[in-house]
Amino acid sequence: MSKLKKLHDFFELKVSQYNKPSFIAADPICIPHLFTKKQDIEIAGFFAAIFAWGNRTTIINKSKELMQLMQMHPHEFCLNASAKELKKLEGFKHRTFNTTDLLYCIEFLNHHYKTNSSLEDAFLKNKKSPNSIYEALIQFHENFFSLEDAPNRTRKHISTPAKGSTCKRLNMYLRWMVRKDNHGVDFGIWNKIKPAQLICPIDVHVARVAKRFNLLERKQVDWQAAEELTSYLKKLDPNDPAKYDFALFGLGVIEKY
């Protein structure tokens, strides 16, 4: 058996181990799973992904707190919240994400959903499928900060590959929205961005595991590393490389491999 086939079989085993409903409860993806309406899933997933650094329990608790402040109807809240309702958000904070950042995110979502039925369109130019995730993430960053009063401080929470960022949290969010399978974890509710285009989310844990399996040579954990890792994963499955995020995350964070 070739080295590549052995790796493929091992990673497929790990994907099947983690890509199942029992994975959801302890992961930030549990937040969008609280909802059934497409736009609620998109918004809940967006905030859960943006908050996803640090302790997972804290991420989940802060995301739930925000959803409760939005009366468990995030789409309706972003479109129609009164000044009094928005004032109740004052004091909300998750690490360096504060009320200023939150209110701008809501303002952007309000602006976007007034003319678009899906947040996927914010990643697209002229609502057409992107040539690459690099292009889609740059488009999203430009759209997100296109409003006149966009605060400079909020830019650190919405990354862009144009500055070399891995865009780990946004790539994770795209995985949630785009990947299509029957395992009940990822949603697969977006159609213009394709699973084959996805970039595997990478952080220091994933990079460590990737290097142990000789999937990654680049020392710096940046956008180029994310592309290099994904390029290797496409050898294992060209149509769905991001599914191996389950294997790499599980080995790195859960199994401390």
Secondary structure, 3 states (H helix, E strand, C coil): CCHHHHHHHHHHHHHHHHCCHHHCCCCHHHCHHHCCCHHHHHHHHHHHHHCCCCCHHHHHHHHHHHHHHCCCCHHHHHHHCCHHHHHCCCCCCECCECHHHHHHHHHHHHHHHCCCCCHHHHHCECCECCCCHHHHHHHHHHHHCCCCCCCHHHHHHCCCHHHCCCCHHHHHHHHHHHCCCCCCCCCCCCCCCCHHHCCCCCCHHHHHHHHHCCCCCCCCCCHHHHHHHHHHHHHHCCCCHHHHHHHHHHHHHHCCC
